[in-house]
């Protein structure tokens, strides 16, 4: 078909909880124009989707228009579905909330929400067709094997949903059995919420009291001076006295200092002890959790009250949920972005009395607002750049016959710069430095700073080049002869891994894939471009691309380290020479060896990372170990450890310290581990490890053994503090193993709070 690839966007759905960050774009004037292609994968491998159906669920922000449009199967063997955006969807200009809905014979799976923006077209008056809502009716009728807790089969009654009325909120609850309600809850809008984030746990229809308050079309509520807004829930079959509830309100403006409260009332007055103020958590969220409904209550109310106050309060959303803790899906969009804004008030942080590493580089530089938010003020990691002579390297324009003393006289290779006897600082210009042009295979034994020039995109890689030619047998495949290939192929342009498949034929049918066999590498990029050495791809390889040993200072900034046994491996020496390591604005990606971590530090006296990422490793992301008598001390500020571990090992982390070491993590995000996201240990069995975690987030850990998939894991002989931390999307949030001591405050978790049959964590 003409311009097929030109009009197509591609998504890969490889784990149920995958987040699709990219916003999809459509246009009201499209007519069988833009398309969306989705490939279903199983742990990165192809899966046959024969017998499965995939639909695109969408709804406008105000919930007035919804749809469920079915994909067609492009390649069942490769797990590929395709859909052209329907006129029903395209008639709704603006931002839409969308989900993928995968349906099998005995299951139904809904993806995380992503956004589609329908832009204004050429003003020809798009007319909404019936292709969307008829598909919704058909899809709902298909899903008749939803199993409830009693193993009964819930069947939609004939006529349960009037699809045209559904676009205007008109779903009749009595016609839908309770166990079937979750099928359509994403299509059923509750006034004041921009989604139903609690998966069916909203308790009943809104019945609110309003005075001097206005609700905008997007659901935002503005309460003016002297006004109030009350959200009320009457006691009913789903909400009873004795039930446990949690509530949350998102405030985006409050010049009135409103009373934000929870109240229970009986038939005459407020019950004893109420109203109670909600707690200011973070990022505008006010919450109150684990509240038991009093025995005499006839209704529950969320109150935003500006009576006798001057100013304006703007409410973005509010939630009342039947649970003892709030599901973190409600607030995760706010906490995934690491908090970097100024605190509303600055209180110098006081370390826990038992924390042994108080005299650290951040002493008197950590501040809090007293409510769970933290910020580092007055610390400059660049003070640790070692002093010495600087040289310049430019992979694209340099020459090793130059002096290296300026960018115009830059060397071409990092090895040439390092070989200068007085070289201490090496500045790197933009480009892709492969193994032939780095310090691959060299053990660094002196002070060294490796710094990417400001604004330059610098990749420092273990990859080696191959010459690709167009396959004569397959239409979309390029191939190259190689002796071996490691565990990944990285698409630089699209910043994504290619999927490993099992034959050249499947590569030809699968954009964004590769196959290696009989000494030949076959690949196809998702956009079908020609592979260009040093420009479009990186190939995995073993070996050390940055290894240092001794008593030196290592400083790294603005560089992407990709591949090798470990992207960075630093260790001390048997004679007691202890290195220090500092990193700022760096990414460390992949470890080729199953025995190596991404950031692998052994016997380092001090390690500090700021705004750094460590991910896609065969083992841990950030790893700190005792070696030759040196106990590790580490600090991570605004760092991420993501998607680390392998199923064979099954116990890997986003960040971990061992052997009596000390670690401080501030405003970090750790997620997607095949094991615990954060796990601190004392492997030697004789030393007490201390772990202080402030404002950190853990989510989406996974493992075949669920008790290993923990957001924050405290092992024996470890003392761990969590302050202002958040966890969600993992089988367990907390684990306190054996003699480990876990202390928690100002923190919020969804799902299972802690591993069963353990001593409970201490609230401090």
C-alpha positions in Angstrom: 0.0 0.0 0.0 1.2 3.5 -0.8 3.2 5.2 2.0 2.3 2.4 4.5 5.3 2.9 6.7 5.1 6.7 6.3 1.7 6.7 8.0 2.4 4.1 10.7 3.4 4.4 14.4 4.7 1.3 16.2 4.4 0.2 19.8 5.8 -2.9 21.5 3.9 -4.3 24.4 6.2 -6.7 26.1 5.1 -6.7 29.8 1.6 -6.1 31.2 2.6 -3.0 33.2 4.7 -1.3 30.5 4.4 2.5 30.3 4.0 4.1 26.9 5.5 7.5 27.3 5.2 8.7 23.7 2.0 10.6 22.8 0.4 9.4 19.6 -0.8 12.0 17.1 -3.8 11.9 14.8 -5.8 14.5 12.8 -9.5 15.1 12.5 -9.2 15.2 8.7 -7.5 11.7 8.4 -9.4 9.2 6.4 -7.8 5.7 6.7 -4.7 7.8 7.2 -2.5 7.3 10.3 -2.3 3.8 11.7 -1.0 2.2 14.9 0.8 -1.1 14.8 1.2 -3.0 18.1 3.5 -6.0 18.6 2.8 -8.3 21.5 6.0 -9.9 23.0 6.7 -12.3 25.9 9.8 -11.3 27.8 11.2 -9.9 24.6 10.4 -13.0 22.5 7.8 -13.4 19.8 4.5 -14.9 20.7 1.8 -16.3 18.4 -1.4 -14.3 18.9 -3.7 -16.7 17.1 -7.1 -16.7 18.9 -6.5 -13.4 20.6 -8.1 -10.0 19.9 -6.7 -6.5 20.5 -8.8 -3.4 20.7 -8.0 0.3 21.3 -10.1 1.8 24.1 -10.3 5.6 24.1 -12.2 8.3 25.8 -12.2 12.1 25.8 -10.9 13.9 28.9 -14.4 14.9 29.9 -15.7 11.3 29.5 -18.5 12.4 27.2 -17.2 10.3 24.2 -15.7 6.8 24.3 -14.9 4.1 21.9 -13.4 0.6 21.6 -12.0 0.0 18.1 -10.7 -3.5 17.1 -7.3 -4.1 15.6 -6.8 -6.4 12.6 -4.1 -9.1 12.8 -1.1 -8.3 10.6 1.0 -11.3 11.5 -0.2 -13.7 14.1 3.1 -15.5 14.2 5.0 -12.3 15.0 2.3 -11.0 17.4 1.5 -8.0 15.3 -1.9 -6.1 15.2 -2.7 -3.0 13.2 -5.5 -0.4 13.3 -6.4 2.7 11.3 -7.8 5.4 13.5 -11.5 5.5 13.1 -13.7 8.5 12.2 -15.5 8.0 15.5 -12.3 8.7 17.4 -11.0 11.4 15.0 -14.2 13.4 15.5 -13.0 14.3 19.0 -10.4 16.9 18.7 -8.0 17.2 21.7 -6.3 14.8 24.0 -7.7 11.4 24.5 -6.9 8.8 27.2 -6.3 5.4 25.5 -5.7 1.8 26.6 -4.9 -1.4 24.7 -7.3 -4.2 25.5 -6.0 -7.8 24.9 -8.7 -10.5 25.1 -8.3 -14.2 25.1 -10.6 -17.1 25.7 -10.1 -17.0 29.5 -8.5 -13.6 30.2 -8.8 -9.9 29.5 -5.8 -7.5 30.0 -5.8 -3.8 29.9 -2.6 -1.8 29.3 -1.6 1.3 31.2 -3.2 4.5 29.9 -1.4 6.5 27.2 -2.4 9.6 25.3 -3.5 10.2 21.8 -3.8 13.9 20.6 -6.3 14.5 17.8 -5.2 17.7 16.1 -7.4 20.1 14.2 -7.7 19.2 10.5 -8.8 21.1 7.4 -12.2 22.0 8.7 -14.2 19.7 6.4 -16.6 18.6 9.2 -15.7 15.1 10.2 -18.8 13.1 10.9 -18.8 10.5 13.7 -19.5 7.1 12.3 -20.8 4.1 14.0 -17.6 2.0 13.6 -16.5 2.8 17.2 -19.5 2.2 19.3 -20.6 -0.9 17.5 -17.2 -2.3 18.1 -17.6 -1.5 21.8 -20.9 -3.4 21.9 -19.3 -6.4 20.1 -16.3 -6.4 22.4 -18.3 -6.3 25.5 -20.5 -9.1 24.3 -17.4 -11.2 23.5 -16.1 -11.0 27.1 -18.5 -13.4 28.8 -16.0 -15.5 30.7 -15.0 -13.1 33.4 -14.5 -15.3 36.5 -15.4 -13.8 39.9 -14.1 -14.9 43.3 -16.8 -17.7 43.5 -15.7 -19.3 40.2 -19.0 -18.3 38.8 -19.2 -17.1 35.2 -20.4 -13.5 34.9 -22.4 -12.9 31.7 -23.5 -9.6 30.3 -27.2 -9.4 30.2 -28.8 -8.7 26.9 -29.1 -4.9 26.5 -26.9 -4.2 29.5 -25.2 -1.3 27.7 -26.9 1.2 25.4 -23.8 2.2 23.4 -25.0 5.5 22.1 -26.1 6.5 25.6 -22.7 5.3 26.9 -21.1 8.3 25.1 -23.2 10.5 27.4 -22.4 8.6 30.7 -25.7 6.7 30.5 -24.8 3.2 31.8 -27.5 1.6 33.9 -25.7 0.0 36.9 -28.6 -2.3 37.9 -28.4 -4.1 34.6 -24.7 -5.1 35.1 -23.7 -7.8 37.6 -21.1 -6.8 40.2 -18.4 -9.0 38.8 -18.9 -7.6 35.3 -18.7 -4.0 36.4 -14.9 -3.8 36.0 -15.3 -4.5 32.2 -16.8 -1.1 31.6 -15.5 0.9 34.5 -13.0 2.7 32.3 -15.9 3.9 30.2 -18.0 5.1 33.2 -17.1 8.6 34.3 -17.6 9.8 37.9 -18.1 13.6 38.0 -14.9 15.3 39.3 -12.5 12.5 38.3 -10.6 12.4 35.0 -10.5 8.6 35.2 -11.4 5.8 37.5 -7.9 5.0 38.8 -9.1 2.5 41.5 -10.3 -0.2 39.1 -13.8 -0.3 40.4 -13.3 0.8 44.0 -15.0 4.1 43.7 -18.0 3.5 45.9 -21.1 5.2 44.4 -22.4 8.0 42.3 -21.4 11.5 43.1 -23.9 13.5 45.2 -22.2 16.8 46.0 -23.0 20.0 47.7 -21.8 23.2 46.0 -21.7 26.8 47.0 -19.7 29.5 45.1 -17.8 26.7 43.3 -17.6 26.1 39.5 -16.8 22.9 37.7 -15.1 23.4 34.3 -15.7 21.1 31.3 -12.4 19.3 32.1 -13.6 18.4 35.6 -11.4 21.0 37.4 -13.3 22.6 40.3 -12.6 26.2 41.5 -13.8 27.2 44.9 -13.8 31.0 45.5 -13.7 33.1 48.6 -16.5 32.1 51.1 -17.4 29.0 49.0 -17.2 25.2 49.6 -17.4 22.0 47.7 -18.5 18.7 49.4 -18.3 15.3 47.8 -20.7 13.0 49.6 -21.2 9.2 49.7 -24.3 7.8 51.3 -24.0 4.5 53.2 -25.1 1.7 50.8 -24.5 -2.0 50.0 -20.9 -1.2 48.9 -20.1 1.3 51.6 -21.0 0.3 55.2 -20.2 1.3 58.7 -17.0 -0.6 59.8 -15.5 -0.5 56.3 -12.0 1.0 55.9 -11.5 3.8 53.4 -8.8 6.1 52.1 -9.3 9.5 50.4 -7.1 11.8 48.3 -7.5 15.3 46.8 -5.2 16.9 44.2 -5.0 20.6 44.7 -3.3 22.6 41.9 -3.8 26.1 43.5 -4.7 27.2 47.0 -4.4 30.9 47.9 -7.1 30.6 50.5 -5.4 27.9 52.6 -8.6 25.9 52.4 -9.8 23.4 55.0 -9.4 20.1 53.2 -11.1 17.5 55.4 -12.9 14.1 55.7 -16.1 14.1 57.6 -18.6 11.4 58.7 -22.1 12.5 59.6 -25.1 10.7 61.2 -28.6 11.8 60.6 -28.2 14.9 62.8 -24.5 16.0 63.0 -20.9 15.2 62.4 -19.8 12.0 64.2 -17.3 12.3 67.1 -13.8 13.3 66.1 -14.7 14.7 62.7 -14.0 16.5 60.4 -10.3 15.5 60.2 -7.8 17.4 58.0 -6.2 15.5 55.1 -2.4 15.4 55.3 -0.4 17.3 52.7 1.6 14.5 51.1 3.5 15.7 48.0 3.0 17.4 44.6 -0.3 18.9 45.7 -1.8 15.6 47.0 -3.7 15.7 50.3 -4.5 12.2 51.7 -5.9 10.3 54.6 -5.6 6.5 54.8 -6.8 3.6 56.8 -9.9 5.3 58.2 -12.7 3.1 59.7 -16.2 4.4 59.1 -17.9 5.1 62.5 -20.8 2.9 63.6 -23.3 5.7 63.5 -22.3 7.3 60.1 -25.0 7.8 57.4 -22.6 9.4 54.9 -18.9 10.2 54.2 -17.8 13.5 52.9 -14.7 15.0 51.3 -14.8 18.8 52.2 -13.0 21.6 50.5 -14.2 24.6 52.6 -13.3 28.2 52.0 -16.1 29.7 54.2 -14.7 32.5 56.2 -11.6 32.5 54.0 -10.3 34.8 51.2 -8.7 33.4 48.1 -9.2 30.6 45.6 -8.7 26.8 45.7 -8.5 24.8 42.5 -9.2 21.0 42.7 -7.9 18.8 39.9 -9.4 15.5 41.2 -10.5 13.7 44.2 -10.8 10.0 45.2 -12.6 8.0 47.9 -11.5 4.4 47.9 -12.4 1.4 49.8 -9.0 0.2 51.1 -6.5 0.7 53.9 -3.9 2.4 51.6 -4.3 4.4 48.4 -3.5 2.6 45.2 -0.4 4.4 43.9 -1.9 4.4 40.4 -3.8 7.4 41.6 -0.6 9.5 42.1 2.1 7.7 40.2 2.1 10.2 37.3 3.1 12.9 39.8 5.8 10.9 41.5 7.6 9.3 38.5 9.2 12.6 37.7 11.8 13.1 40.4 11.0 16.1 42.5 13.5 18.9 41.7 11.5 22.0 42.6 12.3 24.2 45.5 10.7 23.2 48.8 7.8 25.3 50.1 9.8 25.6 53.3 13.3 24.5 54.1 14.1 22.5 57.3 17.6 21.1 57.7 17.3 17.4 57.7 18.1 15.6 61.0 19.6 12.1 60.5 18.1 9.2 62.5 19.9 8.9 65.8 21.2 5.4 64.9 22.4 6.2 61.4 26.2 5.8 61.6 27.4 7.8 58.6 26.3 11.3 59.7 29.6 12.9 58.7 29.2 12.4 55.0 29.6 14.8 52.0 25.9 15.9 52.3 26.2 16.9 56.0 24.1 20.0 56.5 23.1 20.0 52.8 19.9 17.9 52.9 16.7 19.8 53.5 13.1 18.8 53.9 9.7 20.4 54.2 8.9 18.1 57.1 6.2 16.4 55.0 8.2 13.9 53.0 9.8 16.1 50.3 13.6 16.5 50.1 16.2 18.5 48.3 20.0 18.7 48.3 21.1 22.4 48.6 24.7 23.7 48.5 26.4 20.5 47.2 28.5 20.7 44.0 29.7 17.4 42.8 32.0 19.1 40.2 34.3 20.0 43.1 35.5 16.4 42.9 36.9 16.8 39.4 40.6 15.9 39.8 43.0 18.7 39.1 45.4 18.3 36.1 46.0 18.9 32.4 43.1 18.7 30.1 43.0 17.1 26.6 40.2 17.1 23.9 39.0 14.2 21.8 36.7 14.5 18.8 35.8 11.2 17.1 34.4 12.9 14.0 36.9 15.7 13.4 39.9 14.9 15.5 43.3 13.4 14.5 45.8 11.6 16.8 48.6 13.6 15.2 47.1 16.8 16.7 48.3 18.3 20.1 44.9 17.6 21.8 45.2 20.9 23.7 42.1 22.4 22.2 38.9 21.3 20.5 40.3 22.5 17.1 43.4 20.4 17.8 41.5 17.4 19.3 42.7 13.9 19.2 40.6 11.3 17.6 40.8 8.5 20.2 40.4 8.4 24.0 43.4 6.1 24.2 45.7 8.7 22.6 44.6 11.3 25.2 44.9 8.9 28.2 48.4 8.0 27.0 49.7 11.5 27.6 51.7 11.4 30.8 50.1 14.5 32.3 46.5 13.8 31.1 44.0 14.1 34.0 40.9 15.5 32.3 39.6 14.4 28.9 36.8 16.3 27.2 34.8 14.4 24.6 33.1 16.0 21.6 29.8 14.7 20.2 29.9 11.3 18.6 29.9 7.5 19.0 33.1 6.2 20.4 33.3 2.4 19.7 35.7 0.0 21.4 38.5 0.8 19.0 38.4 4.5 20.0 37.9 4.2 23.8 39.9 2.7 26.7 38.5 -0.8 25.9 40.8 -3.4 27.5 42.8 -0.8 29.5 42.9 -0.7 33.3 43.0 2.9 34.5 45.5 3.5 37.3 45.6 7.3 37.7 43.2 10.1 38.4 40.9 10.7 35.4 37.9 12.8 34.5 36.0 11.9 31.4 33.6 14.7 30.5 31.2 15.1 27.6 31.2 18.7 26.4 28.1 20.7 27.3 25.3 20.1 24.8 27.1 17.3 23.1 25.6 13.8 22.7 28.5 11.4 23.7 28.2 7.6 23.4 31.1 5.6 24.8 30.5 2.0 23.8 32.0 -1.6 23.7 30.4 -2.0 20.2 32.5 -3.0 17.2 31.4 -2.1 13.6 30.2 -4.4 10.9 29.5 -3.7 7.3 25.9 -4.5 6.4 24.6 -5.3 2.9 21.1 -5.6 1.6 19.8 -9.1 1.7 19.1 -10.6 -1.7 16.6 -13.1 -0.2 14.5 -10.9 2.1 12.9 -7.6 1.2 13.5 -5.6 4.4 16.6 -7.4 5.9 20.2 -6.2 6.1 23.0 -8.7 7.0 26.6 -8.7 8.1 29.2 -11.4 8.7 30.4 -11.7 12.4 32.1 -14.2 14.5 29.8 -13.7 17.4 27.1 -11.4 18.9 26.2 -10.8 22.5 22.8 -10.4 24.1 21.5 -7.2 22.5 21.5 -4.9 19.5 20.7 -1.3 20.2 19.0 1.1 17.8 20.6 4.5 18.5 18.2 6.6 16.6 15.1 5.2 18.3 16.9 4.5 21.6 15.5 1.0 21.8 16.6 -2.6 21.8 16.0 -4.7 18.7 13.9 -7.9 19.5 15.8 -11.1 19.1 13.9 -13.6 16.9 14.5 -17.1 15.7 15.0 -16.8 11.9 15.8 -14.4 9.1 12.3 -14.9 7.8 10.8 -13.6 11.0 13.2 -10.6 10.9 11.8 -9.8 7.5 8.3 -9.8 8.9 9.2 -8.0 12.2 10.3 -4.3 12.2 12.7 -3.7 15.0 14.2 -7.2 15.2 17.4 -9.2 14.7 18.7 -12.8 14.3 22.2 -14.2 14.5 23.1 -17.6 13.1 25.9 -19.4 11.2 28.1 -16.4 11.5 25.6 -13.9 10.0 23.7 -11.1 11.7 20.4 -10.2 10.2 18.5 -7.1 11.3 15.6 -4.8 10.4 15.1 -1.4 12.0 11.6 -0.4 12.9 11.8 2.5 10.4 13.5 0.3 7.7 16.6 2.6 7.4 19.9 1.4 6.2 22.4 0.4 9.0 25.3 2.9 9.0 28.4 2.1 11.1 29.0 4.6 14.0 25.6 6.2 13.4 22.6 3.9 13.7 23.4 0.9 15.8 25.5 -0.6 18.6 26.2 -4.3 19.0 26.8 -6.0 22.4 30.3 -7.2 23.2 32.2 -8.6 26.2 35.2 -6.9 27.7 35.9 -3.9 29.9 35.2 -0.5 28.4 35.9 1.5 31.5 37.8 -0.3 34.3 39.9 1.3 37.0 41.9 -0.2 39.8 43.9 1.6 42.5 43.7 4.7 44.7 42.6 7.2 42.1 39.7 9.6 41.7 37.4 8.9 38.8 35.0 11.6 37.6 32.4 11.0 34.8 30.0 13.6 33.4 27.6 13.8 30.4 28.5 10.5 28.8 26.4 7.5 27.8 28.4 4.3 28.7 26.9 1.4 26.8 27.9 -2.3 27.0 30.9 -4.4 27.9 31.1 -6.8 30.8 30.2 -3.7 32.9 29.9 -0.2 31.5 32.0 0.9 34.5 34.0 -1.4 36.9 36.2 0.2 39.6 37.9 -1.7 42.4 40.6 -1.2 45.1 43.9 -3.1 45.3 45.1 -5.7 47.8 47.6 -3.3 49.2 44.9 -0.9 50.3 44.7 1.7 47.5 41.1 2.8 47.7 39.4 4.6 44.7 36.7 7.2 44.7 34.1 7.5 42.0 31.9 10.4 41.0 29.3 10.6 38.2 27.0 13.3 37.0 24.4 13.3 34.2 25.6 9.9 32.9 23.7 6.8 31.6 25.2 3.3 32.2 23.4 0.7 30.0 23.8 -3.1 29.7 26.2 -5.5 31.3 27.1 -8.3 29.0 28.3 -10.7 31.6 25.9 -12.5 33.9 28.5 -12.1 36.6 28.8 -8.3 36.3 26.7 -5.3 37.3 26.1 -2.2 35.3 27.8 0.1 37.8 30.2 -2.4 39.6 32.1 -0.8 42.4 34.3 -2.9 44.8 36.1 -1.5 47.7 35.4 2.1 46.8 36.0 4.5 49.7 33.4 6.9 48.4 31.0 6.9 45.4 28.6 9.7 44.5 26.2 9.7 41.6 23.9 12.6 40.6 21.3 12.5 37.9 22.6 9.1 36.7 20.9 6.0 35.3 21.9 2.4 35.4 19.8 -0.1 33.6 19.3 -3.1 31.4 22.0 -5.1 33.2 22.4 -8.8 33.5 22.7 -8.3 37.2 22.3 -5.2 39.4 22.1 -1.6 38.3 24.1 0.2 41.0 26.2 -2.3 43.1 28.6 -1.5 46.0 30.7 -4.2 47.6 33.4 -4.6 50.3 36.8 -5.6 48.9 40.2 -6.0 50.5 39.1 -4.5 53.8 37.4 -1.4 52.4 33.7 -0.9 53.3 31.8 1.0 50.6 30.2 4.4 51.2 27.8 5.6 48.5 25.4 8.5 47.7 22.8 8.5 44.9 21.0 11.8 44.1 18.1 11.9 41.6 19.2 8.6 40.1 17.4 5.7 38.4 18.1 2.0 38.4 15.8 0.3 35.8 15.1 -3.0 34.2 18.0 -4.9 35.7 18.5 -8.7 36.2 18.1 -11.9 34.3 15.6 -14.8 35.0 18.4 -17.4 35.5 19.8 -15.4 38.4 16.4 -14.1 39.6 17.7 -11.9 42.4 19.0 -8.7 41.0 18.3 -5.1 42.0 18.2 -1.5 40.8 20.5 -0.5 43.6 22.2 -2.4 46.3 25.0 -2.1 48.9 26.6 -4.9 50.9 29.1 -5.8 53.7 28.6 -3.2 56.3 28.6 -0.3 53.9 26.6 3.0 54.1 24.3 4.4 51.4 22.2 7.5 51.1 19.6 7.6 48.3 17.7 10.9 47.7 14.8 11.3 45.2 15.7 8.2 43.3 13.5 5.9 41.1 14.2 2.2 41.0 11.9 0.0 38.9 11.5 -3.1 36.7 14.0 -5.3 38.5 14.1 -9.1 38.2 14.2 -9.2 42.0 14.0 -6.3 44.5 14.2 -2.7 43.3 16.3 -1.7 46.3 17.9 -4.5 48.4 20.6 -3.9 50.9 22.6 -6.7 52.4 25.4 -7.6 54.8 26.8 -10.6 52.9 29.8 -11.0 55.2 27.4 -11.8 58.0 29.5 -9.7 60.5 29.0 -6.1 59.6 26.0 -3.8 59.9 24.9 -2.1 56.7 23.1 1.2 57.0 20.7 2.4 54.3 19.0 5.9 54.3 16.4 6.4 51.6 14.7 9.8 51.3 11.9 10.5 48.8 12.7 7.4 46.7 10.2 5.5 44.6 10.1 1.8 43.8 7.8 0.1 41.3 7.1 -2.9 39.0 9.6 -5.4 40.4 9.0 -8.9 39.1 10.3 -12.4 39.7 9.1 -16.0 39.4 9.4 -16.1 43.1 7.1 -13.3 44.2 8.7 -12.9 47.6 11.9 -11.7 45.8 10.0 -9.0 43.9 10.0 -6.3 46.6 10.3 -2.5 46.3 12.4 -2.1 49.4 14.2 -5.2 50.8 16.0 -5.1 54.1 18.3 -8.1 54.7 19.7 -9.4 58.0 22.2 -7.1 59.7 20.9 -4.2 57.7 19.2 -1.1 59.2 17.1 0.7 56.6 15.2 3.9 56.8 12.5 5.0 54.4 11.3 8.6 54.7 8.9 10.1 52.1 9.2 7.0 49.9 6.6 5.5 47.6 6.0 2.0 46.3 3.6 0.4 43.8 3.1 -2.1 41.1 5.2 -4.9 42.7 4.0 -8.1 44.5 5.4 -6.7 47.8 6.5 -3.2 49.0 8.6 -4.0 52.1 10.6 -6.9 53.4 12.4 -7.1 56.7 14.4 -10.3 56.8 15.8 -11.9 59.8 17.7 -9.5 62.0 17.1 -6.6 59.6 15.6 -3.4 61.0 13.2 -1.4 58.8 12.0 2.1 59.8 9.3 3.9 57.8 7.6 7.3 57.9 5.8 9.7 55.6 5.7 6.9 53.0 2.9 5.5 50.8 2.4 2.1 49.3 -0.2 0.3 47.3 -0.9 -3.5 47.2 0.7 -5.8 49.8 2.5 -3.7 52.4 5.0 -6.2 53.7 6.0 -9.9 53.3 3.9 -12.1 55.4 5.1 -13.7 58.7 7.7 -11.0 59.3 8.1 -8.6 62.2 6.3 -5.5 61.0 8.4 -2.4 60.0 8.7 0.3 62.6 6.9 3.6 62.0 9.2 6.3 63.3 
